[in-house]
């Protein structure tokens, strides 16, 4: 039985301006177990990214409680790879360690091993513009993995890619996350992507975001994305989620 890693209870976030206030999230409760890969799906602007910002400590909650069951580090992967074009791939990957003051012989070798393991060992001296979009995303993920996060937050990391590359890269990134044994929360507007990558999908309400339902997804990890999408179970999940979201 999985043990809880993070529990969110009745999270509320209000944004204030001189003229008014906007309730982005209210009554949001969710349990994240160790090893979970959870996707958050919901209408545009419902408050999904706000939830991740609060979990990452970038935004203060207005009310509610977030309980961490152990001292964990959090990694955050954004919509764009945010690689610095004037830095080599290795220097980009080591940047997070430098910022945290954690760059040393062992941590640098760990980062280099990650690059080798996930197919970028021959590109450490290359620059971002010399890599494909998928390779850039992989480098961005390795930069995040180098700090050894326990919880990985992914805010639509594949949205800038074309549809064919998106499928390939999301499958690649999903495999790496599971190989590393990480707990991950993904924001996506693509139901097919959520079904193929996740073992749980939380469906959120229109703003203010709250969890309406959480669905367990049971598709074999050893199946390719293409085979998952043609399975009968995939169709069942897609129909249930589509009905929940769009009526």
C-alpha positions in Angstrom: 0.0 0.0 0.0 1.3 3.4 -1.0 2.1 5.9 1.8 0.9 9.5 1.6 3.6 12.1 0.6 1.5 15.3 0.5 -2.0 16.0 1.7 -3.9 19.1 0.6 -6.9 20.1 2.6 -9.4 22.8 1.7 -6.8 24.9 -0.1 -7.9 28.4 -0.9 -6.1 31.1 -2.9 -7.4 34.6 -3.4 -5.6 37.1 -5.7 -6.1 40.8 -4.6 -5.9 43.9 -6.8 -6.6 47.5 -5.9 -10.1 47.1 -7.4 -11.3 43.6 -6.6 -10.3 40.1 -5.6 -10.3 36.8 -7.5 -10.8 33.5 -5.8 -8.7 31.1 -7.9 -8.9 28.0 -5.8 -11.3 27.1 -3.0 -12.0 23.9 -1.1 -9.3 22.1 -3.0 -8.4 18.7 -1.3 -6.2 16.0 -2.7 -3.9 13.3 -1.4 -0.7 12.6 -3.3 0.9 9.2 -2.4 4.5 8.4 -2.9 5.1 7.2 -6.5 1.9 8.7 -7.8 1.7 10.2 -11.3 -1.3 12.5 -11.1 -2.7 14.7 -13.9 -4.8 17.7 -13.1 -7.4 18.4 -15.9 -10.0 21.1 -16.0 -11.3 24.2 -17.9 -8.8 26.8 -19.0 -8.2 29.4 -16.3 -9.7 27.2 -13.5 -6.7 27.6 -11.2 -4.6 24.5 -12.1 -1.3 26.4 -12.3 -2.1 28.2 -9.0 -2.2 24.9 -7.2 1.3 24.0 -8.5 2.6 27.5 -7.5 1.4 27.0 -4.0 2.9 23.5 -3.8 6.2 24.8 -5.1 6.2 27.6 -2.5 6.0 30.3 -5.1 2.6 31.5 -4.0 1.3 31.7 -0.4 -2.0 30.0 0.3 -4.9 32.1 1.6 -6.4 29.3 3.6 -6.3 25.6 4.1 -3.5 23.3 4.8 -0.7 21.4 3.0 0.9 18.6 4.9 4.2 17.1 3.8 4.8 13.7 5.4 8.5 14.0 5.0 11.1 16.7 4.3 11.0 16.8 0.5 12.6 18.8 -2.3 10.3 20.0 -5.1 11.2 20.3 -8.8 9.2 22.5 -11.2 9.2 22.0 -15.0 7.5 24.8 -16.9 5.9 25.1 -20.3 9.1 26.1 -22.0 12.5 24.5 -21.4 14.1 27.8 -20.3 17.5 26.7 -21.4 20.1 29.5 -21.7 21.2 29.6 -25.3 24.7 30.9 -24.5 25.4 28.0 -22.1 26.3 24.4 -23.0 23.9 21.6 -22.2 26.1 20.5 -19.3 26.2 24.1 -17.9 22.4 24.4 -18.2 21.9 21.1 -16.4 24.3 22.1 -13.6 22.6 25.5 -13.1 20.1 24.4 -10.5 22.8 22.8 -8.4 24.8 26.0 -8.6 21.9 28.1 -7.5 21.2 25.8 -4.5 24.9 25.8 -3.6 24.9 22.1 -4.0 27.4 21.7 -6.9 30.3 19.5 -6.0 32.2 16.5 -7.4 29.5 14.0 -6.6 26.5 16.1 -7.7 28.2 17.0 -11.0 29.0 13.3 -11.7 25.4 12.4 -10.9 24.2 15.0 -13.4 26.6 13.7 -16.0 25.4 10.1 -15.4 21.8 11.3 -15.9 22.8 12.8 -19.3 24.4 9.6 -20.3 21.5 7.4 -19.1 18.9 9.4 -21.0 20.7 9.8 -24.3 22.4 13.2 -24.0 25.9 12.1 -23.0 27.3 13.0 -26.4 25.8 16.5 -26.2 27.2 17.9 -23.0 29.3 20.5 -25.0 26.5 21.3 -27.4 24.3 24.4 -27.2 20.5 24.4 -26.9 20.0 25.6 -30.5 21.8 22.5 -31.7 19.3 20.1 -30.1 15.8 19.1 -31.2 12.8 20.2 -29.3 12.5 16.8 -27.7 16.2 16.7 -26.6 15.8 20.2 -25.1 12.9 19.1 -23.0 14.9 16.1 -21.9 17.8 18.4 -20.9 15.4 20.6 -19.0 14.0 17.6 -17.1 17.5 16.4 -16.3 18.4 19.8 -14.9 15.4 19.4 -12.6 16.3 15.7 -11.7 19.9 16.8 -10.9 18.7 18.4 -7.6 17.1 15.1 -6.7 13.5 16.2 -6.1 11.1 14.0 -4.4 8.0 15.7 -5.9 8.0 16.9 -9.5 5.6 19.5 -10.8 5.0 19.8 -14.5 3.1 22.8 -15.8 2.1 21.8 -19.4 5.7 21.0 -20.3 4.7 19.7 -23.8 2.4 22.4 -24.9 5.0 24.2 -27.1 5.6 21.1 -29.2 3.8 20.0 -32.4 1.3 17.2 -32.0 3.6 14.3 -33.3 6.6 15.4 -31.2 4.4 16.0 -28.2 3.4 12.3 -28.2 7.0 11.1 -28.5 8.4 13.5 -26.0 5.7 13.0 -23.4 6.2 9.3 -23.6 10.0 9.8 -23.2 9.6 12.1 -20.2 7.0 9.9 -18.6 9.3 6.9 -18.9 12.2 8.8 -17.3 10.0 10.0 -14.4 8.9 6.5 -13.6 12.4 5.1 -14.0 13.6 7.6 -11.4 10.7 6.6 -9.0 9.5 10.2 -8.7 6.1 11.4 -7.5 4.7 13.8 -10.2 1.8 16.1 -10.8 1.1 17.1 -14.3 -1.1 19.9 -15.7 -2.4 19.3 -19.1 -5.3 20.2 -21.4 -4.8 17.0 -23.4 -7.0 14.2 -22.1 -5.2 11.6 -24.2 -1.9 12.7 -22.8 -3.2 12.5 -19.2 -4.6 9.0 -19.7 -1.4 7.7 -21.2 1.0 9.1 -18.6 -1.0 9.0 -15.3 -2.1 6.5 -12.8 -4.6 9.0 -11.4 -6.5 11.9 -13.0 -8.1 14.6 -10.9 -10.9 16.5 -12.6 -11.2 20.1 -11.5 -14.2 22.4 -11.5 -14.3 25.8 -13.3 -12.7 28.6 -11.2 -12.4 28.5 -8.3 -10.7 25.1 -8.7 -11.8 22.2 -6.5 -11.4 18.5 -7.1 -14.7 17.1 -8.4 -13.5 13.5 -8.9 -10.3 11.4 -9.0 -10.1 8.5 -11.4 -7.6 5.6 -11.2 -6.0 4.8 -14.5 -5.0 1.2 -15.1 -3.1 0.9 -18.4 0.1 -1.3 -18.6 3.3 0.7 -18.3 5.0 -1.5 -20.9 2.6 -0.4 -23.7 3.6 2.3 -26.1 1.5 5.5 -26.3 0.2 4.3 -29.7 -1.0 1.0 -28.3 -2.5 2.6 -25.2 -4.6 4.9 -27.4 -6.0 2.0 -29.4 -7.0 -0.1 -26.3 -10.6 -0.5 -25.2 -9.8 0.8 -21.7 -8.4 4.0 -23.1 -11.6 4.7 -25.0 -13.6 4.0 -21.8 -11.5 6.4 -19.7 -11.6 9.1 -22.5 -15.4 8.9 -22.7 -15.9 9.1 -18.9 -13.5 12.1 -18.5 -14.9 13.9 -21.5 -18.4 13.6 -20.2 -17.2 14.9 -16.8 -15.4 17.9 -18.3 -17.7 18.9 -21.2 -21.1 17.3 -20.3 
